Amino acid sequence: MTRILVIEDETEIASFLRRGLSLEGYQVDVAFDGTRGLELASTGTYDLIVLDLMLPGIDGLEVARRLRADSNVPIIMLTARDAVRDRVAGLEAGADDYLVKPFAFEELLARIRAQLRRRQSGQAQDVLRFANLTLDTRSRELRVGDRRVELTAKEYDLLELFMRHPNQVLTRDIIYDRVWNYDFGGESNILEVYVRYLRQKLEANGEPRLIHTVRSVGYILREDT
């Protein structure tokens, strides 16, 4: 049975989520603060975590950072804040998706199913290779030739997307949807920033460029001929 951890301090919302998700066939545990949430999550037995941003004690951003440092379990963040900077902060902390309160339960269900499908498909192929890159999707370890490269959570997600679709042009909209689960439109240059981070790490020893810009469209992972 799929196990979901809900970390939410508002008792009515927590009870609503426990009841609704249980009726959908999920096994649900609830933590009412960040400390307890981290304790439960440390068991490593959850398939997905629903995490509130505003928590007493350790807030949701810090909880997400600590979770992501130890695990790639999908995290859906809940918050009353809808500003782009708040969405970016949540996603940067390690959340995979972001839902603004009040939300429709059906939308949360759809997002949970999407994250679970993505995780299952990601487990189907453990090691991705392209040119001089080797990406182990279980350990989240990248090697560029013989060189081991440390990636942040979003750097990893972005590179994994490229390596699952080599030699294909990925539009900005597709990348935002697949990596950040949001259409930031013209409000953010976060994609350009992360492409730059990846290029710096992949080319640190003078290796050839693999992530290329397709002007006015997006990016492509390919070898120059």
GILIN-V952158 format. One record per helix or strand. SS is the DSSP state (H for helix, E for strand). FROM is the first residue (numbers start at 1). LEN is the number of residues. Records with the same first field share a line. If there is no record, write none. Layout:
BEGIN
SS=FROM-LEN / FROM-LEN
END
This chain:
BEGIN
E=3-5 / 27-5 / 48-5 / 74-6 / 97-4 / 127-4 / 133-4 / 141-4 / 147-3 / 169-3 / 211-4 / 218-4
H=11-13 / 34-8 / 60-11 / 84-9 / 105-20 / 153-12 / 172-9 / 185-3 / 190-13
END
